């Protein structure tokens, strides 16, 4: 039997906080992706984040900053995310 889920649609502004879960110790670090600096390591166990992880966070931050400028110029929200929510 397939798992049931519903799709929640969120504006870009609703997903500005990203939580990084350390693959080593499981510690969670939430950052405001548009404005926060990108951490290089886990603040709990000091494990160095991989280049791929850091690059992904940098790209997501760049998207949010550029999307915010585009939305400001147009005067309305134009980016939405579809998020699966298990029922």
C-alpha positions as CSV (number, residue, x, y, z in Angstrom):
1,X,0.0,0.0,0.0
2,X,1.4,3.4,-1.0
3,X,1.9,6.0,1.7
4,X,-0.6,8.8,1.6
5,X,0.6,12.4,1.4
6,X,-0.7,15.8,0.6
7,X,1.1,18.6,-1.1
8,X,1.5,21.9,0.7
9,X,2.4,24.8,-1.5
10,X,4.6,27.4,0.1
11,X,5.8,30.8,-1.1
12,X,9.6,31.3,-1.3
13,X,9.4,33.5,1.8
14,X,7.9,30.6,3.8
15,X,11.0,28.4,3.3
16,X,13.8,30.9,4.1
17,X,15.1,28.9,7.0
18,X,17.0,25.7,6.2
19,X,18.0,23.1,8.8
20,X,21.2,21.2,8.3
21,X,21.3,17.8,9.9
22,X,24.9,16.6,10.6
23,X,25.4,13.2,9.0
24,X,27.9,12.3,11.7
25,X,26.2,13.3,15.0
26,X,22.7,14.2,14.0
27,X,22.9,17.8,15.4
28,X,20.6,20.2,13.7
29,X,21.6,23.8,12.7
30,X,18.9,26.1,11.4
31,X,20.0,29.1,9.4
32,X,18.2,31.9,7.5
33,X,19.6,31.0,4.1
34,X,19.2,34.4,2.5
35,X,21.2,36.3,5.1
36,X,23.2,33.9,7.2
37,X,26.8,32.9,6.6
38,X,27.3,29.3,5.4
39,X,28.9,27.2,8.1
40,X,31.9,25.1,7.2
41,X,31.5,22.5,9.9
42,X,29.0,21.1,12.4
43,X,29.0,23.3,15.5
44,X,28.5,20.2,17.7
45,X,31.0,17.6,16.6
46,X,33.2,19.9,14.3
47,X,32.8,17.6,11.3
48,X,33.8,19.5,8.2
49,X,30.8,19.8,5.8
50,X,31.6,18.4,2.4
51,X,32.1,20.7,-0.6
52,X,28.9,19.4,-2.1
53,X,26.9,20.4,1.0
54,X,28.5,23.8,1.2
55,X,28.0,24.4,-2.6
56,X,24.3,23.4,-2.2
57,X,23.8,25.9,0.6
58,X,25.6,28.6,-1.3
59,X,23.4,28.0,-4.4
60,X,20.2,28.0,-2.3
61,X,21.2,31.3,-0.7
62,X,22.0,32.8,-4.1
63,X,18.6,31.6,-5.4
64,X,16.8,33.2,-2.4
65,X,18.6,36.5,-2.7
66,X,18.0,36.7,-6.5
67,X,14.4,35.6,-6.2
68,X,13.8,38.2,-3.5
69,X,15.1,40.9,-5.9
70,X,12.9,39.6,-8.7
71,X,9.8,39.5,-6.5
72,X,10.5,43.0,-5.2
73,X,10.8,44.3,-8.8
74,X,7.5,42.7,-9.8
75,X,5.8,43.5,-6.6
76,X,4.4,40.0,-5.8
77,X,5.4,36.5,-4.9
78,X,6.4,34.5,-8.1
79,X,8.2,31.4,-6.7
80,X,6.4,28.6,-4.9
81,X,7.6,25.3,-3.5
82,X,5.5,22.1,-3.5
83,X,6.2,20.2,-0.2
84,X,5.0,16.7,0.4
85,X,3.4,16.3,3.8
86,X,2.8,12.7,4.9
87,X,-0.7,12.2,6.1
